[in-house]
């Protein structure tokens, strides 16, 4: 097997929408950590907007639910979804993600 690194035009200023442009993530399940703020929210938003089923993990589910309002709006319009789980709750780890409905 050959290890090849493919050069891309993406860099430090690239956005998630630029990186995912033209991709179809329908049917893909993706875990994103830190969905209560910042990069985690933006990553979840973009992946869900491209059709992915996103499972978001956060320590503070109240904060995560408030921060992901835009994610839920974008996801529903594009066939994606968002569920969340607490990264600190043993019950959540044992039972899996809880759906957020919109």
N, C-alpha and C positions, 0 to 999 in steps of 0.2 A: 504494500500500500504506500502511496506517495503522500507526503504531507506538503500541501501547497497553501500558501496564504494568498488570498485574492485581494488585490488592491481595490479600495473603494474611494469614492469621493466624499465620504462622510467624515466628520471631524467633531471637534469640541463645540462647534456652534450649530451642528445639525439638530433638527427637531425630530421628535418621534414620528410625526406625520411624514416627514421627508424620508425617513428610514423605511417606513412601512408602505409608502406609496406603491400602489399596484399589487399589494399582497392580499390574499384572501385567507383569513384566519378562521372561517366558519368551520365548526366541528373541532377546533383545537381547544384544549383546556390548559390554562396557564396560571401558575401561582405567582402572585406579586406580593412582596412583603412591604410593610410600611405604608399602607394605603390610608393613613390618617393625615398625611400632609406631603407637600413637596413632590419629589420625583416619583414616589410610589403612586400618588394620585394621578399624576400625568401619564405614567406608564400604563396604569390600569385603564384610564380613559381612552388612550390611543388604541390599545389592544382590543378593548371591547368595541370601539367604534369601527374596527376592521373585522368584526364578527366573532371574535374569540369569546369563549366562556372563561371569565376571569374569576379566580378565587383569590381574594385579598386577605392578607393576614395583618393584624395590628394588635398592639397591646391594649389600646383604649378603643373599644368598639363604638362607644358613643361619639367620640371624635371622628372615627373612621366613617360612620354613617353620615355625619354632617358634612364631612369633606368630600364624599363621593356622590353628592347630589347631581353634579354635572356628568359624572361617569354613567349613572343610571339613565339619564336623559339621552346621552349619545349612544349608549349601548342598545337601548330599546329600538331606536330608529334604524339600527344596522344589523339586527339579528343577534347581537351579542348579549351577554348577561354578566352579572356580578353577584357573587356570593362572598361571604366573609367568615373568618374564623378568628378567634382570639388566640394570639400566640402565647398567652400566659395561662389560659384556662385548660386544665386537664380534661374537663368534660368536653370542651370544644375539640380538643385534639383527638379524643376517643370517638366522638360522634360525627365529626366532619363538619363541613361548612353549613351555616344557616343561610337560607336564601333571603335576599332583600327584594321585596316585590315593589313594582312601580306601575 
